[in-house]
């Protein structure tokens, strides 16, 4: 079946939100971010097949149309193949830790991940630390990002040289290089609500739009927002999520603030050059505390 359209048709697996074995909520994007990207994708594509349950996994170049793809429908066999213009592949990752001989030192993996403590020291099945054995990177499952692995490695080297160091994983940013870009640091809103409920404190959310940012408008990139999650009683910054142009670059100021324990009331008077996108990030801090 051919979809006549001047715009693209897209088949994909929920733009990276498909949860795979071993995933945690920390590794999935915030619902506000995924909703914003979904709206953008719908705008670009006349038809968006976003449920992986409707596609049987086969997606190959069409024989007569070199630049188009054929996606096999699972629940509509009578219609056979459906032609689409692009396929977004977002299947996630799984650990590959078999064959390391971990069973010889009484280490049991958890969903394939090697259990470690906050200092990356490997923990055996009885809860004891294995002397002189560390595990960094994707294999420990804390946060499956390249820069996380590097930071964990640096943390381990610091310990080996006599300088105790514990890496704050909540201060490590993540980014999706879509258009517009997506970035986040800290926990998602859902996870923050759960934490607040369990620990008995309130959280507040401040959100600002790129539509009010001069630089974004000058670049014709007014679509976007920055969201700040914080504790109103202490001013602690719990998370920041950004959707828009250069989001992957803007998130680092928030990452450093969380790592250093900077409070909202400490940063609300920070001065940024005008006009810049970085002004938008802490505009919410100035109006929310």
C-alpha positions, 0 to 999 in steps of 0.5 A: 500500500502506497501512502500518497503524501508530500510529507514523509511517513515514518515507522518507528518504535516510540522514539526511544521510549520503548523499555527494554530489559534492564532499563530503569526510569532514569534512562527513559525520557520525561513524558513532557519531552517525549510528548513534545517530540511526538508532536513534532514528528506528527507534524512532519509525517502524514502517518506515523506508525508508532506502535511496534506491536503493529510491525513484525520487525521486517523493514527493507528497501522496496524493490522498485523504489530505492529510497522508500522502505517496506514495513510488514504489517503484523495485524493486517496480513491482507494489506501486506507491506506498507511503504514508508519514507523512514524508519526510526530504530530505537530498540535499546541496549542489553548488557553482554557480560556472559563468559567473564567467569563471574560465577567463579568469584560468586558474583551473580548478575542482575538482569545481565548487569554486574552489581556494584556499590557507589564506588563501582566496587563489585558485589558478590552474591552474599553482599560482600565486596570483591577486593580490588575488583571494579566494574565501570560502564554499561556493564554495571547498568547504572547509566548506559552512556559513554560519558558516564563510563568515562566519569566512572573510570575517573572515579575509580582511578581517584580511589586507586590513587588514594583519593576517595571519590563517589560519583553523583549519577543524578548530576550526569546529563543525557541528550537525544540529538533529534531536531529539536534536541532533547536533554535532561539531568536528574530524575523524571517528573514521575520519579520525583513525585514518587521520591517526594511522596516517600520522603515527605516533601513537596516539589515544584515545577517551573517551565519557560518557553523558547517562544519568549527567547530572542535568540531562539526567535532569531534562529527561527527555532521558537519551538522548545521549553526548559523545565526546572524541578526543585524543592520549594522548602530548600531550593534543591534542584532535582532535575532539569529537562530541555526541548529545543535548539542546542538543548544538549549544550544548555543542560550542562549548566544545570548538571553542574548546579546539581553536582555542586548542590547549588540551590535555586535561590543561589542562581536566580540572580545569575546574569547571562549574556543577551541574547542567548539561549542560556538565559531561558534555562534559569529564567524559571528560577527567577520567577519561581523562588 
